[in-house]
Amino acid sequence: MAGLGKPIWLHPVFDERKSDNNLTFSWEYEQTIAMNNIVNNGYFEKYPNLKIIVHHAGAMVPYFAQRIYYIQGKHNYEDFKRFYVDTALLGNPKALEMAVEFFGERHVLFGTDTPLGVKPDGPTQIIKQAIQTSSLTKQQKRKIFVENWQDLIINKLKG
């Protein structure tokens, strides 16, 4: 995919072999472990143009950023920042702000997880409201809603 200039979207799935699987915590843990494996296996070095979009605002990574820095070192810490993430947090403005702070405003993309998460129609309105009520600037919000997707899919990866 790096050679094609196309992003990979990393989304969790249920592991039927695990008895403790649940929508609240399991997916975020599994996704964080997948990100950790990508970084620790050096995929960003092997494939410099690699673009990976991670669901749920980067899972646990923004919240454990300093642990990553102090335990894994600056190089891995910087590699974690290379992921793109979406806003599918089911409405948490402060968590969204942490994701923007860690991954950078250009690496956060509007995403909703619809139709999952909030019955019956999905969390789109809740996620929009979380973005709108966050302390992010108008420019950051515009990037999240439109410009980052355009840059990633149309402009930077065209061809």
C-alpha atoms as one frame of an Amber mdcrd trajectory, in Angstrom:
protein
   0.000   0.000   0.000   2.890   2.348   0.708   4.124   1.779  -2.830   0.685
   2.569  -4.204   0.397   5.691  -2.055  -2.803   4.427  -0.449  -3.686   4.336
   3.247  -4.449   1.220   5.274  -7.368   1.472   7.684  -6.759  -0.420  10.920
 -10.029  -1.372  12.611 -10.471  -3.816  15.500 -12.422  -7.053  15.306 -13.698
  -9.477  17.888 -11.343 -12.322  18.679 -13.782 -15.153  19.323 -11.052 -17.080
  21.169 -11.070 -14.555  24.014 -13.743 -14.772  26.660 -13.213 -11.182  27.830
 -13.941  -9.541  24.463 -16.154  -6.479  24.806 -16.917  -3.344  22.807 -15.916
  -0.993  25.586 -12.296  -1.970  26.240 -11.112  -4.962  24.204 -10.986  -3.245
  20.849  -8.995  -0.299  22.153  -6.444  -2.589  23.768  -6.114  -4.823  20.691
  -5.763  -1.807  18.437  -3.070  -0.307  20.658  -1.136  -3.580  20.603  -1.385
  -3.661  16.798  -0.001  -0.110  16.631   2.783  -1.073  19.015   3.692  -4.069
  16.840   3.785  -1.891  13.713   6.113   0.600  15.400   8.348  -1.988  17.093
   8.715  -4.001  13.890  10.003  -0.889  12.122   7.349  -0.724   9.417   7.527
   3.063   9.197  11.266   2.785   8.497  10.862  -0.088   6.032   8.061   1.748
   4.222   8.629   5.516   4.560   5.435   6.355   2.642   3.266   4.079   4.788
  -0.027   5.659   5.845  -2.150   3.885   8.440  -5.478   5.233   9.684  -6.345
   3.962  13.154  -9.913   3.916  14.340 -11.104   5.356  17.671  -8.635   8.282
  17.844  -5.581   6.084  18.187  -6.986   3.889  20.945  -4.878   4.104  24.125
  -1.843   5.794  22.579  -2.648   9.475  23.321  -3.343   8.650  26.964  -0.125
   6.685  27.422   2.096   8.957  25.314   4.556   9.719  28.103   4.849   6.042
  29.005   5.686   5.373  25.360   8.304   8.135  25.408  10.024   7.065  28.625
   9.802   3.301  28.148  10.223   2.897  24.382  12.254   6.010  23.680  11.969
   9.076  21.510  12.286   7.214  18.189   9.272   4.960  18.826   7.365   7.876
  20.328   7.831   9.793  17.069   6.839   6.750  15.001   3.549   6.478  16.911
   2.808  10.039  15.782   2.935   8.880  12.149  -0.438   7.150  12.420  -3.571
   8.906  11.218  -6.585   8.581  13.515 -10.300   9.209  13.291 -12.706  10.924
  15.666 -14.878   7.899  16.524 -14.807   8.387  20.285 -18.572   8.487  20.819
 -18.382  12.097  21.937 -15.506  13.014  24.228 -14.155  16.512  23.471 -11.209
  16.266  25.890 -10.099  12.896  24.507 -10.361  14.330  20.998  -8.183  17.269
  22.054  -5.595  14.801  23.407  -5.592  12.942  20.091  -5.030  16.193  18.187
  -2.291  17.191  20.608  -0.472  13.872  20.237  -0.957  12.983  16.564  -1.092
  16.563  15.292  -3.954  18.418  13.658  -3.085  17.065  10.183  -3.392  13.437
  11.313  -6.924  13.535  12.761  -9.759  12.648  10.375 -13.513  12.863  10.812
 -14.922   9.390  11.401 -18.039   8.185  13.180 -18.240   4.389  13.397 -21.808
   4.629  12.105 -24.006   2.641  12.411 -22.268   1.164  15.484 -21.993   2.562
  18.987 -25.239   4.466  19.455 -28.587   2.909  18.600 -30.487   3.172  16.350
 -28.687   5.443  13.866 -25.076   5.633  15.043 -23.035   8.328  16.765 -22.521
  10.839  13.930 -24.340  13.699  15.670 -22.661  12.990  19.012 -19.214  13.004
  17.400 -19.938  16.196  15.440 -21.077  17.858  18.654 -17.932  16.733  20.498
 -15.774  18.290  17.785 -17.808  21.497  17.737 -17.763  21.911  21.544 -14.068
  21.081  21.897 -11.499  23.815  22.460 -10.000  23.172  19.028  -9.690  26.184
  16.749 -11.961  26.755  13.754  -9.014  25.927  11.502  -8.364  22.620  13.325
 -12.042  21.689  13.077 -12.058  22.473   9.345  -8.991  20.259   8.898 -10.660
  17.405  10.780 -13.991  17.645   8.966 -12.680  18.136   5.420  -9.118  19.155
   4.652  -7.205  16.259   6.190  -9.238  13.709   4.229  -8.699  15.694   1.054
  -4.958  15.922   1.678  -4.628  12.244   2.509  -6.825  10.776  -0.201  -6.896
  13.304  -3.025  -3.875  15.583  -2.884  -0.971  13.685  -1.280  -1.896  10.222
  -2.433  -3.083  11.050  -5.919  -1.560   9.027  -8.670
